[in-house]
Amino acid sequence: KIVHYKRKNEQTNKQTNKLMSTNMSTTKPPPRPPRPFTLYNVYFQLERAYIIQTHPKYNVELPERVDTNASSRPEKYRRLILPADWYVVGVNRKKRKDYTIHGIISFSDLSKTISRHWKTVDDETKKYCRFLADLELKRYKKAMAVYIEKYGEAAARTHRVDKKPKQKRKEEIERARMEEVRRIQEGNTRRNVEEMLSQQEVQHTNLQQSLYKSHKDSFDRDISQCFDGI
């Protein structure tokens, strides 16, 4: 069983080396080999398939290449239909248009359920997942050694996929939100000042009209009293 996995691992290494050799002529180094699944990541993939495929509403979906090494899995997972190299990062990744939604359980509930099951996982399953995780870690280190040899340590250290880290994106979104709030507040303040000045101008005009009317009435009364005295 171990020999079977190692043979498949060698095939994966050859595919990785071939991919790197085709990109040597490009000016920009290709992305670094993806980091492998950890022990928990391997268990997550396995338990996820078990939860979905044992659900009464599950509709069987056959992958293009089926894992033929099901007999080496723990008894609980031997009847699962998994794609070949299901424990290798990115090998079975689908394009967004090819995704199918099983509609059985939300990702949030699925993650919580698997996390809860992980706390009580049996030793056989943990040993099996650790074996696959260690196998992939060795393959990753070999792939990184080839990458560094061809593109240099600087490329391996500084090259990133053209995507900003989540934290930076969050900070930019927060700054943009605060800037929008500031503009709204400034606009509200400006409108409030204009309204206040307009109200003061109206009050001043009303006061002038009131004083003018009061003086006019007083003047008219004085004139009337003078004529009455004559």
Backbone as JSON, one array per atom type, in Angstrom:
{
  "sequence": "KIVHYKRKNEQTNKQTNKLMSTNMSTTKPPPRPPRPFTLYNVYFQLERAYIIQTHPKYNVELPERVDTNASSRPEKYRRLILPADWYVVGVNRKKRKDYTIHGIISFSDLSKTISRHWKTVDDETKKYCRFLADLELKRYKKAMAVYIEKYGEAAARTHRVDKKPKQKRKEEIERARMEEVRRIQEGNTRRNVEEMLSQQEVQHTNLQQSLYKSHKDSFDRDISQCFDGI",
  "N": [[0.82, -1.21, 0.0], [1.92, 1.24, 0.8], [3.94, 1.46, -1.07], [2.42, 1.84, -3.35], [1.35, 4.43, -2.98], [3.77, 5.86, -2.97], [4.65, 5.46, -5.58], [2.7, 6.87, -7.01], [3.28, 9.34, -5.98], [5.79, 9.86, -7.09], [5.06, 10.13, -9.75], [3.59, 12.47, -9.58], [5.63, 14.25, -8.88], [7.15, 14.24, -11.26], [5.35, 15.44, -12.99], [5.25, 17.98, -11.84], [7.92, 18.86, -12.2], [8.01, 18.91, -15.0], [6.17, 20.9, -15.55], [7.48, 23.12, -14.47], [9.76, 23.26, -16.09], [8.72, 24.04, -18.54], [8.12, 26.65, -18.08], [10.45, 28.06, -17.86], [11.4, 29.82, -19.75], [10.0, 32.16, -19.48], [9.82, 35.58, -18.39], [8.96, 36.31, -15.87], [8.98, 34.55, -12.82], [7.2, 31.47, -12.34], [4.34, 30.76, -10.2], [5.1, 29.63, -6.88], [5.42, 26.2, -5.8], [2.39, 24.91, -4.46], [1.59, 24.92, -0.96], [1.43, 21.91, 0.96], [-1.35, 19.86, 2.12], [-2.1, 19.87, 5.57], [-2.07, 17.65, 8.45], [-4.64, 17.9, 9.6], [-5.98, 19.1, 7.46], [-6.03, 17.03, 5.56], [-7.6, 15.19, 6.93], [-9.92, 16.71, 7.04], [-10.75, 16.81, 4.33], [-11.32, 14.11, 3.95], [-13.28, 13.5, 5.9], [-15.22, 15.3, 5.19], [-16.07, 14.32, 2.69], [-17.17, 11.96, 3.61], [-19.33, 12.8, 5.25], [-20.97, 14.09, 3.39], [-21.41, 12.13, 1.4], [-22.7, 10.1, 2.77], [-25.12, 11.09, 3.33], [-28.71, 11.04, 3.08], [-29.8, 12.49, 0.92], [-27.85, 12.65, -0.95], [-26.52, 12.67, -4.23], [-24.94, 10.46, -6.34], [-21.78, 11.2, -7.66], [-19.43, 10.7, -10.06], [-15.96, 11.1, -10.21], [-13.54, 12.17, -12.71], [-11.18, 10.69, -12.57], [-10.87, 8.04, -10.49], [-10.02, 7.28, -7.14], [-8.18, 4.46, -6.61], [-7.2, 3.2, -4.46], [-8.73, 2.58, -2.23], [-8.88, 0.5, -0.41], [-6.85, 0.77, 1.41], [-7.61, 2.66, 3.18], [-9.02, 3.67, 6.38], [-11.59, 1.61, 7.85], [-14.04, 2.96, 8.01], [-14.07, 4.75, 5.89], [-13.83, 3.39, 3.49], [-15.76, 2.91, 1.53], [-16.18, 5.25, 0.25], [-16.33, 7.39, -2.62], [-13.74, 8.76, -4.04], [-11.75, 11.25, -5.73], [-8.79, 10.56, -7.67], [-5.63, 11.14, -6.12], [-6.7, 12.83, -4.13], [-5.78, 14.0, -1.87], [-3.87, 15.79, -2.6], [-2.93, 19.11, -3.01], [-4.7, 21.26, -5.14], [-4.78, 19.52, -7.36], [-7.24, 18.37, -8.06], [-8.78, 20.58, -8.43], [-11.52, 22.52, -9.46], [-12.84, 24.6, -12.08], [-14.64, 27.66, -11.53], [-17.05, 27.7, -12.95], [-17.59, 25.04, -13.21], [-18.28, 24.07, -10.76], [-20.39, 22.27, -8.53], [-23.2, 22.5, -6.45], [-23.9, 20.8, -3.57], [-25.95, 21.12, -1.73], [-26.54, 20.0, 0.72], [-25.42, 20.54, 3.24], [-24.36, 23.49, 4.88], [-21.27, 25.31, 4.45], [-20.29, 26.43, 6.77], [-21.61, 24.99, 8.86], [-20.66, 22.5, 8.17], [-17.9, 22.75, 8.63], [-17.86, 23.18, 11.4], [-18.93, 20.75, 12.28], [-17.0, 18.88, 11.39], [-14.79, 19.8, 12.81], [-15.62, 19.23, 15.39], [-15.78, 16.44, 15.27], [-13.11, 15.87, 14.89], [-11.94, 16.1, 17.35], [-12.43, 13.72, 18.61], [-11.37, 11.76, 17.01], [-10.34, 8.54, 15.83], [-7.32, 6.56, 16.41], [-6.41, 5.09, 14.2], [-7.44, 6.43, 11.93], [-6.23, 8.95, 12.26], [-3.54, 8.23, 12.04], [-3.45, 7.33, 9.4], [-4.1, 9.7, 7.99], [-1.95, 11.28, 8.78], [0.16, 9.94, 7.56], [-0.35, 10.43, 4.81], [-0.17, 13.22, 4.82], [2.51, 13.63, 5.57], [3.73, 12.41, 3.4], [3.03, 14.14, 1.31], [4.27, 16.44, 2.23], [6.97, 15.83, 1.94], [7.08, 15.63, -0.84], [6.51, 18.26, -1.47], [8.74, 19.63, -0.44], [10.75, 18.63, -2.1], [9.86, 19.64, -4.55], [10.07, 22.38, -4.04], [12.82, 22.58, -3.76], [13.66, 22.07, -6.38], [12.46, 24.25, -7.6], [13.81, 26.43, -6.42], [16.36, 25.92, -7.31], [16.1, 26.44, -10.04], [15.0, 29.03, -10.24], [16.03, 30.55, -8.22], [16.68, 31.6, -4.79], [15.69, 34.07, -4.12], [13.44, 34.45, -5.74], [11.82, 32.43, -4.74], [11.46, 33.39, -2.23], [10.35, 35.95, -2.43], [8.48, 35.95, -4.46], [5.07, 36.12, -5.16], [1.66, 35.2, -5.61], [-0.37, 37.26, -7.67], [-2.1, 38.64, -5.76], [-3.52, 40.49, -3.16], [-2.78, 40.26, 0.32], [-5.23, 39.04, 2.67], [-5.48, 40.57, 5.01], [-4.47, 43.07, 4.27], [-6.3, 43.77, 2.31], [-8.58, 43.97, 3.88], [-7.84, 46.14, 5.48], [-7.65, 48.17, 3.56], [-10.3, 48.27, 2.69], [-11.51, 49.07, 5.06], [-10.3, 51.59, 5.42], [-11.31, 52.9, 3.17], [-13.99, 52.85, 3.81], [-14.02, 54.45, 6.14], [-13.16, 56.84, 5.02], [-15.3, 57.42, 3.39], [-17.28, 57.78, 5.33], [-16.2, 60.02, 6.59], [-16.39, 61.91, 4.53], [-19.15, 62.04, 4.27], [-19.84, 63.0, 6.8], [-18.54, 65.49, 6.72], [-19.97, 66.64, 4.65], [-22.51, 66.7, 5.81], [-21.96, 68.41, 7.96], [-21.29, 70.75, 6.58], [-23.72, 71.28, 5.32], [-25.28, 71.65, 7.59], [-24.13, 73.98, 8.67], [-24.68, 75.81, 6.62], [-27.47, 75.76, 6.69], [-27.85, 76.78, 9.26], [-26.76, 79.36, 9.0], [-28.51, 80.35, 7.11], [-30.89, 80.29, 8.54], [-30.24, 82.11, 10.54], [-29.98, 84.39, 8.99], [-32.62, 84.71, 8.1], [-33.87, 85.1, 10.57], [-32.62, 87.51, 11.3], [-33.56, 89.2, 9.3], [-36.32, 89.12, 9.83], [-36.26, 90.26, 12.35], [-35.39, 92.85, 11.74], [-37.54, 93.73, 10.17], [-39.53, 93.61, 12.1], [-38.6, 95.53, 13.97], [-38.65, 97.79, 12.33], [-41.4, 98.02, 11.81], [-42.31, 98.39, 14.4], [-41.12, 100.88, 15.07], [-42.27, 102.45, 13.14], [-44.98, 102.35, 13.85], [-44.84, 103.57, 16.32], [-43.96, 106.12, 15.57], [-46.1, 106.95, 14.03], [-48.07, 107.11, 16.01], [-47.09, 109.2, 17.58], [-47.19, 111.35, 15.79], [-49.93, 111.46, 15.41], [-50.83, 112.17, 17.96], [-49.76, 114.78, 18.14], [-51.17, 116.2, 16.19], [-53.7, 115.97, 17.32], [-53.42, 117.59, 19.55], [-53.18, 120.08, 18.47]],
  "CA": [[0.0, 0.0, 0.0], [2.8, 2.41, 0.86], [4.62, 1.53, -2.36], [1.46, 2.39, -4.3], [1.32, 5.88, -2.79], [5.06, 6.43, -3.36], [4.7, 5.46, -7.03], [1.87, 7.99, -7.44], [3.98, 10.55, -5.58], [6.83, 10.07, -8.08], [4.4, 10.65, -10.94], [3.25, 13.88, -9.31], [6.89, 15.01, -8.95], [7.5, 14.38, -12.67], [4.45, 16.45, -13.55], [5.68, 19.29, -11.32], [9.17, 19.23, -12.87], [7.7, 19.22, -16.39], [5.5, 22.2, -15.55], [8.49, 24.15, -14.22], [10.67, 23.36, -17.22], [8.04, 24.76, -19.62], [7.99, 28.06, -17.71], [11.77, 28.64, -17.64], [11.65, 30.88, -20.71], [9.24, 33.36, -19.14], [10.58, 36.56, -17.63], [8.5, 36.28, -14.49], [8.92, 33.17, -12.32], [5.85, 30.96, -12.08], [4.03, 30.65, -8.77], [5.77, 28.56, -6.14], [4.57, 25.02, -5.55], [1.46, 25.16, -3.34], [1.87, 24.21, 0.28], [0.61, 20.7, 1.03], [-2.33, 19.75, 3.18], [-1.64, 19.43, 6.88], [-2.78, 16.49, 8.96], [-6.05, 18.24, 9.76], [-6.55, 19.34, 6.13], [-6.3, 15.73, 4.95], [-8.77, 14.65, 7.62], [-11.08, 17.52, 6.65], [-11.2, 16.33, 3.03], [-11.85, 12.75, 4.1], [-14.53, 13.54, 6.68], [-16.2, 16.05, 4.39], [-16.64, 13.38, 1.72], [-17.99, 10.97, 4.34], [-20.57, 13.44, 5.69], [-21.81, 14.38, 2.23], [-21.8, 10.92, 0.66], [-23.57, 9.25, 3.59], [-26.39, 11.79, 3.53], [-29.76, 10.43, 2.26], [-30.09, 13.27, -0.27], [-26.67, 12.73, -1.81], [-26.56, 12.05, -5.56], [-23.59, 9.96, -6.65], [-21.06, 11.89, -8.73], [-18.17, 10.02, -10.31], [-14.91, 11.97, -10.74], [-12.91, 11.68, -13.94], [-10.23, 9.67, -12.16], [-11.28, 7.57, -9.16], [-8.96, 6.72, -6.3], [-8.28, 2.99, -6.6], [-6.53, 2.68, -3.27], [-9.69, 2.7, -1.13], [-8.7, -0.58, 0.56], [-5.87, 1.17, 2.42], [-8.22, 3.63, 4.1], [-9.73, 3.1, 7.53], [-12.83, 0.93, 7.5], [-15.14, 3.91, 7.92], [-14.01, 5.55, 4.66], [-13.49, 2.56, 2.33], [-16.81, 2.93, 0.52], [-16.28, 6.59, -0.35], [-15.84, 7.57, -3.99], [-12.87, 9.93, -4.01], [-10.91, 11.39, -6.93], [-7.38, 10.2, -7.49], [-4.81, 12.21, -5.54], [-7.6, 13.76, -3.44], [-5.02, 14.61, -0.77], [-2.87, 16.69, -3.19], [-3.5, 20.45, -3.18], [-4.83, 21.81, -6.48], [-4.85, 18.54, -8.45], [-8.64, 18.17, -8.45], [-9.49, 21.85, -8.36], [-12.41, 22.77, -10.58], [-13.13, 25.99, -12.38], [-15.85, 28.12, -10.87], [-18.24, 27.34, -13.74], [-17.79, 23.59, -13.11], [-18.66, 23.7, -9.4], [-21.77, 21.86, -8.28], [-23.57, 22.69, -5.05], [-24.62, 19.6, -3.13], [-27.15, 21.56, -1.03], [-26.81, 19.11, 1.86], [-25.02, 21.2, 4.48], [-23.61, 24.71, 4.63], [-19.85, 25.18, 4.75], [-20.1, 26.77, 8.18], [-22.02, 23.83, 9.66], [-19.76, 21.4, 7.85], [-16.63, 23.0, 9.32], [-18.07, 22.97, 12.83], [-19.12, 19.32, 12.5], [-15.71, 18.21, 11.23], [-13.95, 20.21, 13.94], [-16.09, 18.49, 16.55], [-15.38, 15.04, 15.07], [-11.66, 15.78, 14.98], [-11.55, 15.98, 18.76], [-12.6, 12.33, 19.05], [-10.99, 10.88, 15.91], [-9.61, 7.35, 16.28], [-5.9, 6.55, 16.1], [-6.18, 4.56, 12.85], [-7.7, 7.51, 10.98], [-5.21, 9.98, 12.43], [-2.29, 7.68, 11.5], [-3.6, 7.32, 7.95], [-4.02, 11.08, 7.52], [-0.59, 11.75, 9.01], [1.0, 9.33, 6.53], [-0.55, 11.17, 3.57], [0.34, 14.58, 5.01], [3.98, 13.54, 5.54], [4.1, 12.1, 2.02], [2.9, 15.36, 0.53], [5.28, 17.4, 2.7], [8.23, 15.45, 1.3], [6.98, 16.01, -2.24], [6.57, 19.73, -1.52], [10.13, 20.04, -0.22], [11.5, 18.34, -3.33], [9.42, 20.6, -5.57], [10.66, 23.68, -3.69], [14.26, 22.51, -4.06], [13.76, 22.23, -7.83], [12.07, 25.64, -7.91], [14.9, 27.32, -6.0], [17.5, 25.66, -8.19], [15.85, 27.03, -11.35], [14.62, 30.44, -10.2], [16.75, 31.25, -7.16], [16.02, 31.75, -3.49], [14.97, 35.35, -4.08], [12.12, 34.24, -6.34], [11.04, 31.61, -3.82], [11.18, 34.16, -1.01], [9.59, 37.17, -2.67], [7.41, 35.81, -5.45], [3.74, 35.84, -4.64], [0.57, 35.31, -6.58], [-0.8, 38.67, -7.74], [-3.27, 38.89, -4.93], [-3.15, 41.14, -1.92], [-3.18, 39.49, 1.5], [-6.56, 39.36, 3.17], [-5.41, 41.63, 6.0], [-4.32, 44.35, 3.57], [-7.57, 44.09, 1.67], [-9.49, 44.42, 4.93], [-7.43, 47.47, 5.89], [-8.03, 49.1, 2.5], [-11.75, 48.41, 2.73], [-11.83, 49.86, 6.25], [-9.91, 52.98, 5.15], [-12.27, 53.46, 2.22], [-15.25, 53.07, 4.54], [-13.84, 55.6, 7.02], [-13.09, 58.03, 4.17], [-16.68, 57.71, 2.98], [-17.96, 58.32, 6.51], [-15.7, 61.37, 6.8], [-16.99, 62.8, 3.51], [-20.56, 62.22, 4.61], [-19.9, 63.88, 7.97], [-18.19, 66.84, 6.28], [-21.12, 67.15, 3.89], [-23.58, 67.02, 6.76], [-21.54, 69.6, 8.71], [-21.41, 71.9, 5.69], [-25.14, 71.57, 5.17], [-25.79, 72.19, 8.85], [-23.67, 75.37, 8.8], [-25.44, 76.61, 5.66], [-28.84, 75.89, 7.21], [-27.81, 77.67, 10.42], [-26.58, 80.72, 8.51], [-29.76, 80.75, 6.45], [-31.87, 80.57, 9.59], [-29.86, 83.37, 11.2], [-30.31, 85.49, 8.07], [-34.07, 84.88, 8.15], [-34.2, 85.71, 11.86], [-32.18, 88.89, 11.26], [-34.51, 89.93, 8.44], [-37.58, 89.24, 10.57], [-36.06, 91.22, 13.43], [-35.37, 94.2, 11.14], [-38.91, 94.08, 9.8], [-40.29, 93.86, 13.32], [-38.18, 96.82, 14.51], [-39.14, 98.83, 11.42], [-42.84, 98.16, 12.03], [-42.52, 98.97, 15.73], [-40.76, 102.31, 15.01], [-43.25, 103.13, 12.3], [-46.21, 102.5, 14.65], [-44.58, 104.58, 17.36], [-43.9, 107.41, 14.9], [-47.48, 107.32, 13.65], [-48.81, 107.52, 17.21], [-46.61, 110.53, 17.98], [-47.73, 112.32, 14.84], [-51.39, 111.57, 15.64], [-51.01, 112.93, 19.19], [-49.42, 116.17, 17.86], [-52.31, 116.78, 15.48], [-54.83, 116.05, 18.25], [-53.16, 118.71, 20.43], [-53.43, 121.32, 17.74]],
  "C": [[0.86, 1.26, 0.0], [3.53, 2.58, -0.47], [3.71, 2.16, -3.42], [1.41, 3.91, -4.19], [2.62, 6.52, -3.26], [5.18, 6.48, -4.88], [3.88, 6.63, -7.59], [2.55, 9.31, -7.1], [5.09, 10.87, -6.58], [6.24, 10.63, -9.38], [4.04, 12.11, -10.77], [4.49, 14.76, -9.39], [7.3, 15.24, -10.4], [6.63, 15.44, -13.33], [4.84, 17.84, -13.11], [6.94, 19.76, -12.01], [8.93, 19.62, -14.32], [7.05, 20.59, -16.5], [6.5, 23.33, -15.36], [9.4, 24.34, -15.41], [10.04, 24.14, -18.38], [7.95, 26.26, -19.34], [9.35, 28.75, -17.55], [12.03, 29.83, -18.55], [10.92, 32.17, -20.38], [10.08, 34.29, -18.29], [10.21, 36.54, -16.16], [8.41, 34.85, -13.99], [7.48, 32.74, -12.1], [5.57, 30.91, -10.59], [4.77, 29.48, -8.13], [4.85, 27.35, -6.01], [3.65, 25.28, -4.36], [1.83, 24.35, -2.12], [0.94, 23.0, 0.41], [-0.41, 20.78, 2.15], [-1.64, 19.32, 4.47], [-2.42, 18.18, 7.29], [-4.27, 16.76, 9.06], [-6.71, 18.47, 8.41], [-6.9, 18.02, 5.44], [-7.53, 15.11, 5.59], [-10.03, 15.41, 7.22], [-11.63, 17.04, 5.31], [-11.89, 14.98, 3.13], [-13.21, 12.76, 4.8], [-15.61, 14.31, 5.93], [-16.88, 15.11, 3.38], [-17.54, 12.37, 2.41], [-19.34, 11.57, 4.73], [-21.51, 13.64, 4.51], [-22.32, 13.1, 1.57], [-22.68, 9.97, 1.47], [-24.92, 9.91, 3.88], [-27.46, 11.18, 2.61], [-30.03, 11.18, 0.95], [-28.92, 13.34, -1.25], [-26.89, 12.0, -3.13], [-25.14, 11.69, -5.97], [-23.01, 10.71, -7.84], [-19.7, 11.22, -8.89], [-17.13, 11.01, -10.84], [-14.31, 11.37, -12.0], [-11.93, 10.55, -13.64], [-10.53, 9.29, -10.71], [-10.08, 7.0, -8.43], [-9.17, 5.21, -6.17], [-7.64, 2.37, -5.37], [-7.43, 2.77, -2.04], [-9.45, 1.64, -0.05], [-7.69, -0.22, 1.65], [-6.42, 2.17, 3.43], [-8.76, 2.91, 5.33], [-11.09, 2.57, 7.12], [-13.98, 1.91, 7.25], [-15.22, 4.58, 6.55], [-13.78, 4.71, 3.4], [-14.52, 2.6, 1.22], [-16.98, 4.29, -0.14], [-15.73, 6.58, -1.77], [-15.05, 8.88, -4.01], [-12.07, 10.02, -5.31], [-9.48, 10.95, -6.64], [-6.59, 11.4, -7.0], [-5.66, 13.25, -4.82], [-6.9, 14.51, -2.32], [-3.94, 15.56, -1.27], [-3.54, 18.03, -3.47], [-3.53, 20.84, -4.65], [-5.0, 20.82, -7.6], [-6.27, 18.41, -8.96], [-9.46, 19.45, -8.38], [-10.29, 22.08, -9.63], [-12.51, 24.27, -10.84], [-14.46, 26.37, -11.77], [-17.12, 27.69, -11.62], [-18.57, 25.86, -13.61], [-18.21, 23.14, -11.72], [-20.13, 23.28, -9.34], [-22.05, 21.98, -6.79], [-24.4, 21.5, -4.6], [-25.9, 19.96, -2.38], [-27.51, 20.72, 0.18], [-26.53, 19.81, 3.18], [-24.21, 22.43, 4.12], [-22.15, 24.5, 5.03], [-19.57, 25.48, 6.21], [-20.45, 25.59, 9.09], [-21.1, 22.64, 9.42], [-18.44, 21.55, 8.6], [-16.77, 22.74, 10.82], [-18.22, 21.49, 13.15], [-17.79, 18.57, 12.41], [-14.77, 18.56, 12.38], [-14.34, 19.45, 15.2], [-15.69, 17.01, 16.46], [-13.88, 14.84, 15.24], [-11.19, 15.58, 16.42], [-11.63, 14.54, 19.26], [-12.21, 11.34, 17.96], [-10.16, 9.71, 16.44], [-8.17, 7.37, 15.79], [-5.62, 6.06, 14.68], [-6.37, 5.65, 11.8], [-6.63, 8.58, 11.06], [-3.87, 9.5, 11.84], [-2.31, 7.69, 9.97], [-3.46, 8.72, 7.37], [-2.61, 11.65, 7.7], [0.36, 11.19, 7.94], [0.88, 10.09, 5.22], [0.0, 12.59, 3.66], [1.86, 14.59, 4.94], [4.47, 13.26, 4.12], [4.06, 13.34, 1.15], [3.92, 16.42, 0.95], [6.64, 17.1, 2.06], [8.21, 15.86, -0.18], [7.11, 17.52, -2.41], [8.01, 20.22, -1.35], [10.98, 19.77, -1.44], [11.13, 19.33, -4.42], [9.99, 21.99, -5.3], [12.15, 23.7, -3.98], [14.49, 22.69, -5.56], [13.46, 23.68, -8.23], [13.2, 26.6, -7.58], [16.11, 27.15, -6.91], [17.33, 26.36, -9.54], [15.64, 28.53, -11.31], [15.29, 31.23, -9.09], [15.94, 31.41, -5.88], [15.22, 33.04, -3.41], [13.57, 35.2, -4.64], [11.23, 33.44, -5.4], [10.63, 32.4, -2.59], [10.24, 35.32, -1.25], [8.43, 36.99, -3.62], [6.11, 35.42, -4.78], [2.76, 35.86, -5.79], [0.05, 36.73, -6.52], [-2.12, 38.88, -7.04], [-2.8, 39.5, -3.63], [-3.59, 40.28, -0.75], [-4.52, 39.95, 2.03], [-6.53, 40.53, 4.15], [-5.29, 42.99, 5.34], [-5.62, 44.75, 2.88], [-8.58, 44.59, 2.69], [-9.15, 45.84, 5.36], [-7.82, 48.51, 4.84], [-9.54, 49.33, 2.49], [-12.17, 49.27, 3.91], [-11.46, 51.33, 6.05], [-10.9, 53.65, 4.19], [-13.6, 53.76, 2.91], [-15.16, 54.3, 5.43], [-13.78, 56.9, 6.22], [-14.49, 58.43, 3.71], [-17.48, 58.31, 4.12], [-17.52, 59.76, 6.75], [-16.3, 62.35, 5.8], [-18.45, 63.07, 3.83], [-20.7, 63.18, 5.79], [-19.57, 65.32, 7.59], [-19.34, 67.46, 5.5], [-22.26, 67.53, 4.8], [-23.25, 68.28, 7.54], [-21.7, 70.85, 7.86], [-22.88, 72.3, 5.5], [-25.73, 72.17, 6.43], [-25.4, 73.65, 9.04], [-24.47, 76.27, 7.85], [-26.87, 76.82, 6.15], [-28.87, 76.86, 8.39], [-27.66, 79.12, 9.98], [-27.85, 81.23, 7.84], [-30.82, 81.1, 7.48], [-31.55, 81.88, 10.3], [-30.2, 84.57, 10.32], [-31.81, 85.77, 8.08], [-34.49, 85.56, 9.44], [-33.81, 87.19, 11.88], [-33.13, 89.74, 10.41], [-35.84, 90.14, 9.16], [-37.46, 90.27, 11.69], [-36.06, 92.65, 12.89], [-36.78, 94.65, 10.76], [-39.75, 94.39, 11.03], [-39.94, 95.21, 13.93], [-38.71, 97.98, 13.65], [-40.63, 99.08, 11.65], [-43.12, 98.81, 13.38], [-42.22, 100.47, 15.72], [-41.8, 103.1, 14.2], [-44.54, 103.36, 13.08], [-46.03, 103.58, 15.71], [-44.56, 105.98, 16.75], [-45.31, 107.87, 14.52], [-48.28, 107.77, 14.86], [-48.38, 108.92, 17.67], [-47.19, 111.62, 17.07], [-49.23, 112.53, 15.1], [-51.64, 112.4, 16.9], [-50.72, 114.41, 18.95], [-50.58, 116.86, 17.16], [-53.53, 116.92, 16.4], [-54.65, 117.27, 19.17], [-53.39, 120.04, 19.76], [-54.93, 121.58, 17.6]]
}
